[in-house]
Amino acid sequence: MDLISVWEATANEIKKRPALMGDEHSDVVIIGGGYTGLSTAYHLQKKGVKTIVLEQKKVGFGGSGRNGGQVLTGFIHKMSDLKKSKGLETARKMLKMSLDSIDLISDIIKENNISCDFHRNGQIIAAYKESHLDHLKKEQEVLKRDFDYEVTILDADEVPTELETRFYKGAYIDTNSAMFHPYNYALGLAEAVERNGGTIYEKTEALKIERNAQNKVIVTTDNGNVIADEIVIATNAYTTEKLHRTIARTIIPIDSIMIATEPLPQELVETLIKKNRAVEDSKNLLYYFKRTGDNRIVFGGSGRSANRRDENRLFDNLHAGMLRVFPQLQDARIEYRWGGKVGFTREFLPYIGQLEDGTYFAYGYAGHGASMSTLLGKVIAEKITRNQPEPNPLEVDELRPIPFHSQHARIVSLMKYYYKFLDSIS
Ligand SMILES: Cc1cc2nc3c(=O)[nH]c(=O)nc-3n(C[C@H](O)[C@H](O)[C@H](O)COP(=O)(O)OP(=O)(O)OC[C@H]3O[C@@H](n4cnc5c(N)ncnc54)[C@H](O)[C@@H]3O)c2cc1C
C-alpha cells in the first residue's frame, strides 16, 4: 500500500538528494533515512564523527514520514505492566526515557528551526468500554503511587470537555505527550544532519554488508560502496532478510492505515478535539486521531490487505469507524489515504544494541517510535563514541529470531480476529 499521505502532500520543500555513485569512505555508515538513522547521524556529526546515511527511497519514506504524528510518553505496555515485568527501578528509568525523548525532539526542533507544527498539548487515551476506564483508573493510581507521575481521568459525562463524541466511556489524559507534522520533522532532521557535515544518499539501497581483512565495513549498493569503521542498521519494519537476516527475523512488521479529511472549518475541529491533543483509544485494534495544522482530522487504525479490493474495504471500514466516533464528519471529504509498516519485537518493546560482529541497531518501537527513535539514535551515537552515561533499559545483548517468523503475515491476520474478539467482550 503506497498511496500519498497528507504529510507528503502538505510538506515543506522536499529536497531531492543524489544516489551514491562510486566508492566513499566514512567513519560510520547508517542504513535507513528515518528518525533513528537521521538522529544517529545528527548526534554523531555534532561530535565530529563523519557519517553517510543510505536510504533506499527518500528521507522519511518509512514510518517516519507516514505516521500519525503522535509523540507519546510511555510504551505500548502500561507502566504498571512494565513494573511487573522489569521491576520498579527499570520501569521508572523507562518512563523517564520516554519523557526525555520528547524533550530531545523539542530541543532539536528549536535548535534547528524545524517548522513541523510541534505542540506539547498532551494525549488522550479514550476508553472504549467501561471496563477499560476501570483499568485506566488503576493505572492512574499506580503512576501516582510508584512513579510520582500525574495523569487525569475523565468519566463519561466529562468526555465532552475534550472530545465531542458519545463513542467513548471516559478518558485518560497525559499532558506530557506532544504531536508534530511527522514528515516535516524528518525533512528538518535530514537538513540538520547535512548542515552538520553529514551526507545522505537517496535511491540507494544497501544490498550487502561485509567486512574486509582490516575489519572495515563495506556496504554494497547498485552503483558504489561505502567503506566505514562502524555500521548502524536503522531500517525498522522495512528490514529485509536480504539486508540482515538476524535483525529481520526479530521484527514483525504490522500494517497501519490512515485517512485525512479535507481542511475543515476551524470551529468544527475545535469542537471535535477541543484542546488539540493527540488521541488514541483503548481498543486492541485501536483508532488514533488528531487535528492537523491546516484543520484536518487524520484518523488511523490497523490494516493488512491482500489485494486492492481488500485495501479499499479496509479504508472504507476506517472511514466508517471515524464517522462512528465523529458523526459530525459525515460530509467531510476524505482527501488522502495511505499506510505503512509499524515494527514490533517479540516483547513489543524497542531493541537497541550491538551484535557480535559490531553492527549497531535500534528498532521495534511498537507504535511509539515518533518519540523514542530520536532518543535511541542519540544513544547509538553515544555508544559509538564510547560516551554512554549509564546502561540502557532497552539494551539487548542477543537477538533471538521469532519462531515461525516467515509465517508472520498469516499469524498477524489471525491475531487481528482474536483482538477484535477481545475488544468486543472486554
Ligand atoms: C501509519 C503509521 C502510523 C504510525 N503512527 C505513529 C504515531 O502516531 N506515533 C508513534 O510514535 N509512532 C507511529 N508510527 C511508528 C513510527 O512511524 C516509527 O516507529 C518510526 O518512524 C520509526 O522510525 P525509524 O527511523 O526506526 O524507521 P523508518 O522511518 O521506517 O525508516 C526506515 C528506513 O529504512 C529504509 N530502508 C530499508 N531497507 C533499506 C536498505 N536496504 N537500504 C537503504 N534503506 C533502507 C526505508 O526505506 C525507511 O525509510 C506509525 C507508523 C505507521 C506506518
The ligand as an SDF file (V2000), in Angstrom:
LIG
                    3D

 53 58  0  0  0  0  0  0  0  0999 V2000
    0.6880    4.5090    9.5030 C   0  0  0  0  0  0  0  0  0  0  0  0
    1.6280    4.6290   10.6750 C   0  0  0  0  0  0  0  0  0  0  0  0
    1.2390    5.3770   11.7760 C   0  0  0  0  0  0  0  0  0  0  0  0
    2.1020    5.4950   12.8720 C   0  0  0  0  0  0  0  0  0  0  0  0
    1.7460    6.3510   13.8740 N   0  0  0  0  0  0  0  0  0  0  0  0
    2.6090    6.5720   14.9020 C   0  0  0  0  0  0  0  0  0  0  0  0
    2.3290    7.5680   15.8840 C   0  0  0  0  0  0  0  0  0  0  0  0
    1.3390    8.3000   15.7950 O   0  0  0  0  0  0  0  0  0  0  0  0
    3.1960    7.7070   16.9170 N   0  0  0  0  0  0  0  0  0  0  0  0
    4.3440    6.9430   17.0120 C   0  0  0  0  0  0  0  0  0  0  0  0
    5.0900    7.0920   17.9700 O   0  0  0  0  0  0  0  0  0  0  0  0
    4.6710    6.0520   16.0460 N   0  0  0  0  0  0  0  0  0  0  0  0
    3.8480    5.8620   15.0000 C   0  0  0  0  0  0  0  0  0  0  0  0
    4.2000    5.0060   13.9850 N   0  0  0  0  0  0  0  0  0  0  0  0
    5.5340    4.3410   14.0590 C   0  0  0  0  0  0  0  0  0  0  0  0
    6.6830    5.2980   13.7160 C   0  0  0  0  0  0  0  0  0  0  0  0
    6.4300    5.9040   12.4980 O   0  0  0  0  0  0  0  0  0  0  0  0
    8.0060    4.5240   13.6910 C   0  0  0  0  0  0  0  0  0  0  0  0
    8.2080    3.9120   14.9480 O   0  0  0  0  0  0  0  0  0  0  0  0
    9.2090    5.4080   13.4080 C   0  0  0  0  0  0  0  0  0  0  0  0
    9.0050    6.2090   12.2960 O   0  0  0  0  0  0  0  0  0  0  0  0
   10.4390    4.5110   13.2200 C   0  0  0  0  0  0  0  0  0  0  0  0
   11.4850    5.2610   12.6470 O   0  0  0  0  0  0  0  0  0  0  0  0
   12.7340    4.5020   12.0340 P   0  0  0  0  0  0  0  0  0  0  0  0
   13.6820    5.5350   11.5730 O   0  0  0  0  0  0  0  0  0  0  0  0
   13.2470    3.5000   13.0030 O   0  0  0  0  0  0  0  0  0  0  0  0
   12.1510    3.6540   10.8140 O   0  0  0  0  0  0  0  0  0  0  0  0
   11.5700    4.1790    9.4250 P   0  0  0  0  0  0  0  0  0  0  0  0
   11.0950    5.5620    9.4890 O   0  0  0  0  0  0  0  0  0  0  0  0
   10.5900    3.1400    8.9690 O   0  0  0  0  0  0  0  0  0  0  0  0
   12.8350    4.1790    8.4880 O   0  0  0  0  0  0  0  0  0  0  0  0
   13.4330    3.0270    7.9740 C   0  0  0  0  0  0  0  0  0  0  0  0
   14.0100    3.4010    6.6090 C   0  0  0  0  0  0  0  0  0  0  0  0
   14.9090    2.3890    6.1760 O   0  0  0  0  0  0  0  0  0  0  0  0
   14.8550    2.3960    4.7640 C   0  0  0  0  0  0  0  0  0  0  0  0
   15.4590    1.1300    4.2910 N   0  0  0  0  0  0  0  0  0  0  0  0
   15.0110   -0.1350    4.4770 C   0  0  0  0  0  0  0  0  0  0  0  0
   15.8440   -1.0350    3.8990 N   0  0  0  0  0  0  0  0  0  0  0  0
   16.8590   -0.3170    3.3460 C   0  0  0  0  0  0  0  0  0  0  0  0
   18.0290   -0.6860    2.6180 C   0  0  0  0  0  0  0  0  0  0  0  0
   18.3200   -1.9560    2.3570 N   0  0  0  0  0  0  0  0  0  0  0  0
   18.8450    0.2990    2.1820 N   0  0  0  0  0  0  0  0  0  0  0  0
   18.5760    1.5960    2.4390 C   0  0  0  0  0  0  0  0  0  0  0  0
   17.4700    1.9960    3.1220 N   0  0  0  0  0  0  0  0  0  0  0  0
   16.6250    1.0530    3.5860 C   0  0  0  0  0  0  0  0  0  0  0  0
   13.3890    2.5440    4.4650 C   0  0  0  0  0  0  0  0  0  0  0  0
   13.1400    2.9920    3.1360 O   0  0  0  0  0  0  0  0  0  0  0  0
   12.9510    3.5470    5.5220 C   0  0  0  0  0  0  0  0  0  0  0  0
   12.9550    4.8760    5.0410 O   0  0  0  0  0  0  0  0  0  0  0  0
    3.3690    4.8360   12.8780 C   0  0  0  0  0  0  0  0  0  0  0  0
    3.7660    4.1080   11.7680 C   0  0  0  0  0  0  0  0  0  0  0  0
    2.9080    3.9970   10.6700 C   0  0  0  0  0  0  0  0  0  0  0  0
    3.3560    3.2090    9.4690 C   0  0  0  0  0  0  0  0  0  0  0  0
  1  2  1  0
  2  3  1  0
  2 52  2  0
  3  4  2  0
  4  5  1  0
  4 50  1  0
  5  6  2  0
  6  7  1  0
  6 13  1  0
  7  8  2  0
  7  9  1  0
  9 10  1  0
 10 11  2  0
 10 12  1  0
 12 13  2  0
 13 14  1  0
 14 15  1  0
 14 50  1  0
 15 16  1  0
 16 17  1  0
 16 18  1  0
 18 19  1  0
 18 20  1  0
 20 21  1  0
 20 22  1  0
 22 23  1  0
 23 24  1  0
 24 25  2  0
 24 26  1  0
 24 27  1  0
 27 28  1  0
 28 29  2  0
 28 30  1  0
 28 31  1  0
 31 32  1  0
 32 33  1  0
 33 34  1  0
 33 48  1  0
 34 35  1  0
 35 36  1  0
 35 46  1  0
 36 37  1  0
 36 45  1  0
 37 38  2  0
 38 39  1  0
 39 40  1  0
 39 45  2  0
 40 41  1  0
 40 42  2  0
 42 43  1  0
 43 44  2  0
 44 45  1  0
 46 47  1  0
 46 48  1  0
 48 49  1  0
 50 51  2  0
 51 52  1  0
 52 53  1  0
M  END
$$$$
